[in-house]
Amino acid sequence: MPTDAAHPQSTDELFHALQENHRRPYGRTRTVTAEELVDAAERFDEPVPLIHALLELQEAYTYGSDPRKSPVVFARLLTLFDERPDAFDERLRHQLFWRFKWVANALIALPEIPLTSLRQWLGEMRDRYEKAGLGLQPYYGQAYQLAAHVGEDTTLAYELWAARRRTPLSDCEACEIRERALHRADAGDDERALEIWAPVLAGKESCQEEPARSVSYALLPLVRTGRADRARELHLAGYRACRRSAGMAGEVGRHLEFCALTGNEGRGVELLAENRNLFDEVDSPLDLLHFLTGVEVLLSRVEGLGHGELPVAGYAGRAWTVASLRAEVRERGDGLAARFDTRNGTTLHSDHRRERLDRAPLLDALELTLRSRGLDDLAEGASRTDAATGSGTAAAPTVPRTTEALPESVPELILRARELGELGHPDARACWARLRTLVAAPGYTHPDDPAVGPYVRLCADLLSDEANRAAERDEFAVAVELQEEAAGLYDDAGAPGDAALARACALLAAAEIPAGTPSEGGSEGGSEGGSEGGEGKAMADALTEAHASLVRLHEETPGLAPYVEGRLLRLRASALGLRLQASGDPEHVAPVLAEVERLETFALRHSIDGQVSGAKLLRAGTYALSGDLPAAVTEADALRERLTEHGPAWHLPRVLGLRGRLQLGLRDASAAYADLTEGLRLAAAWPADAVDTGRLHGDLAEACMHLGRPDEALTQLTRAAEAELRAEKRTDAFCAYSNAAQLCLDLGRIEDCIALLDSLLTEPDVAAGKVDDRLVAQLRLVRARALHAGDDLKAATAEFVTLAAESAGWEDDPGSHAMIAAETAMLLAESGEFERAGEAVGRALAAHALAPRYEQLSNCLRELARLQAQQEGPGGLDGALAHLATAGRIADEARAAGFEPVGRPLDSALAYEHGRVNAYVGQYGDALAALEKALALVGEPGPETGSAGEWAECVRLAGLVEGVYLERPAAALTRLDAAVDRLAALGHTDEREQLASLAAQLRDEA
């Protein structure tokens, strides 16, 4: 497998290449590159470069789950040590003796290695340690692990290891804690095991493998001891640390087992798909055994629940179902366990495997993620159906509704569908769906019934229903094509009224087709200083033409049935209502109200309750668009009263949704919450596609945020997304999920955020490129920020670098690229890569010149300056000051453009950063002068200003510089005491306490 690694021409280039490779994640690329670098090192005929290259190669084999090759590389290192011990400095010597343990673990993982060879290797390790004068605790640790692996009595082996004092070559504290905890867990003492594990599970002890390995073992003990919520938290964080890693295949298997035993079989199947690479990439038989056993636990559970034919990911080269993959995995797993038992002369591995497979579920259901999906959802390719009531309140009972069974005969079904369709009844959809299935079946014979009409008319009906569904999904071009085809068939069937209605629907849908394709992701708000586009005007013009065409069509089609004419009038009013929405022009209000009046008068005259309701809804919406919210509420209340008395009942959820939105506009979140909750309760009585429940859940989430209930808002956002998915509105669904992920991040629920986004980004539609690339980029951007917030700087930086490279090609949205590139620069600087950070900020500045992002760029440059001064000290001062100078130019530009930042004023923030940067590099006089300038720019705080915090921070740092570093405590105390008094008088308690604490510290040190 060739790589792009350069062939080093000198030892310096070789060492640089080794460092670069060391930064790569473990896997095929890193391993192959390490092999190439060993070949390159041999050409220099120097032992030290070769030693370093071999060490890197052995590490790649060890953590890349290739135990067969690790001992071979170590044998070469041991030979070099015996021949050239002088080439090994103290660090290399330590590495050599440390890796005796790696070889012991590698040999244990290979069932073809005889037990006698394992014991011989431990003897070699003991002899080498004794000869080198090294403590034997590491040797006894390996002896204990061999005894535990073989299935011997471990009592003595454990005591010989655990009772000995640790040495510099002992495993790290975290790994030893894991072994001690597993010793207790294997004895059935979950409580004691978890007590031992506590420092690792809490993150107080960690290493390259920990806490990920310990987490995977601790999940079931945690559930068994009643700590399910803690198990959930650790599953989310621990799985992310080991997913798709061949070196942690066993850990992945235990996470799959955890899902299977806690009612999360659907998530388990999703995680299995995400780790399909492990079937072919794991070269360690022991790791593969643990992985396959976990897979089989999951598959057995899924098959037991009746989903044996569910497609799942498995070995490459063929399609798998749960049943077929389970059979394959069972055969392979049993074979591996038997090989280890044959080598070891015990039945431990077969017994342990059987014990895992025989475990009963521990919980019926444990909600692991915000997007929990059941096996039925996976089988149907649809999302889980949530209850419609709001979280956090007592669920009101769903409104009971008696639904009639679908007619058995085709003529009755056709007539019933048309009758319900004329009423706009939601149950019509089920009739059309059944008819669509019947018509598509081989051998369908259309009834010879004059009341039903010809086959061509039924085809037109089905096309029109399909077109209406497309329009609801905002697929307006599809809707136009289908309606026009339906109109032609209606003409052929001799139904001119229906043909006119289909053409009218096509006219309105054509006007709703966007003039361009707007960006849906990546951009966070409008450009600072940008301008509105012409899309609203273009849409308004198109709707004006559509309305004129609708009027002509209406006037030129005689003999219309009342229900058809009512719909034409509704389309005319809707066209003008949409025009008002697009234009916002007050002059467009009166024409809408006139058309609404015409529609309502006609509907009342012909007792068409659905169109009466439609007219009142349009009127209320028009009042709202014109800014008269009280009038809109009055109209909505009148409509609600009429619907309660006259119906149609399925309009009530829609009216309550509108009323809830109006109450949000009036800033009455409690009333909005009540309306929206009631709307969802009523909506549950009707088919899922009868009411836009996604909109209701989304609006309820907004109400929850206003009421200070962010956790409930998060629940509503995820329900909104699932509802949109059920309605096949994937863009709306992913937008709702993006909002949910951002809210998770804002709430500090980092792992929930990452788990949600990981689930979304592995969706087949995303992988196939069917979701808007900007929206996907937005999801990845939130994920990168969550990784950073979760202290995974390496992964966050890698994602930001990739996003910055992709967004560089967004010629229509340079502002978003400026923002992403600026954040990328900050993460690179945080990683100490200031050269790459400078390149990234240069690209951000170039994009900023096209679409200004004053605040983001100023924040970025100040942060780069701070990080460079903090990490490099005096040597980084020039670079830091250069960044601040650029930030100063941006502040000047922003001032000239009349830009007002959302956060701190740019000038005072810049002066403060000059003070902090100079303080970092020891230029305390300059630092104090800059802070004095910052204080002058911020100005004295008042009781209601938002500058108290910024002012107090400037005083704090000035007092610290003056009192500690410039050794002028008296002056510093005068400054601090005056500030404390002022803040106390203004009631700024938190800010006052920070300064009072510093003053007390200075007095104590005086």
Secondary structure as UniProt FT lines:
FT   HELIX           11..22
FT   HELIX           28..42
FT   TURN            43..45
FT   HELIX           47..63
FT   TURN            64..65
FT   TURN            67..69
FT   HELIX           70..83
FT   HELIX           85..87
FT   HELIX           90..98
FT   HELIX           100..108
FT   TURN            111..112
FT   HELIX           115..131
FT   TURN            132..133
FT   HELIX           137..150
FT   HELIX           155..162
FT   TURN            168..169
FT   HELIX           173..186
FT   TURN            187..188
FT   HELIX           190..201
FT   TURN            202..203
FT   TURN            210..211
FT   HELIX           212..224
FT   TURN            225..226
FT   HELIX           228..242
FT   TURN            243..244
FT   HELIX           246..248
FT   HELIX           249..261
FT   TURN            262..263
FT   HELIX           265..274
FT   TURN            275..277
FT   HELIX           278..281
FT   HELIX           285..304
FT   TURN            305..306
FT   TURN            308..309
FT   STRAND          311..312
FT   TURN            316..317
FT   STRAND          320..321
FT   HELIX           322..344
FT   HELIX           348..357
FT   TURN            370..371
FT   HELIX           375..380
FT   TURN            391..392
FT   HELIX           410..423
FT   TURN            426..427
FT   HELIX           428..440
FT   TURN            442..443
FT   TURN            450..452
FT   HELIX           455..472
FT   TURN            473..474
FT   HELIX           476..493
FT   HELIX           496..512
FT   TURN            528..529
FT   HELIX           535..556
FT   HELIX           562..583
FT   HELIX           586..588
FT   HELIX           589..605
FT   TURN            606..607
FT   HELIX           609..625
FT   TURN            626..627
FT   HELIX           629..646
FT   HELIX           649..651
FT   HELIX           652..665
FT   TURN            666..667
FT   HELIX           669..683
FT   TURN            684..685
FT   TURN            688..690
FT   HELIX           693..706
FT   TURN            707..708
FT   HELIX           710..726
FT   TURN            727..728
FT   HELIX           730..746
FT   TURN            747..748
FT   HELIX           750..761
FT   HELIX           764..767
FT   TURN            768..769
FT   HELIX           773..789
FT   TURN            790..791
FT   HELIX           793..807
FT   TURN            808..809
FT   TURN            811..812
FT   HELIX           814..830
FT   TURN            831..832
FT   HELIX           834..850
FT   HELIX           854..872
FT   HELIX           873..876
FT   HELIX           877..896
FT   TURN            897..898
FT   HELIX           906..920
FT   TURN            921..922
FT   HELIX           924..938
FT   TURN            946..947
FT   HELIX           948..960
FT   HELIX           961..965
FT   HELIX           969..986
FT   HELIX           989..1005
//
